[in-house]
């Protein structure tokens, strides 16, 4: 779990830093989706919900958004929002701290 926490936190920091660089942003989101697939494949996540700061929010534009504390980022790609429900579960399970967000 420590490795997942560390890797997820590094990816979220990279997503935050690459918000205005489309290719890097997309690459970092791909890394996060890959981590989610690997954790799901290893059946680490419990079936029931996990509480924590990470959650999904809806905006007026109906764009899926991942948030924790003051960190808020739009999920990329938008069509991946179907799988987005598992992101907060992964991040809360691994106790990933939120980057200092915007």
Secondary structure, DSSP 8 states (H G I E B T S, - for coil): -HHHHHHHHHHHHHHHHTTT-HHHHHHHHHHHHHHHHHHHHTT-S-SS---SS-EEEE-TT--EEEEETTEEEE-SSGGGHHHHHHHHHHHHHTT----S--
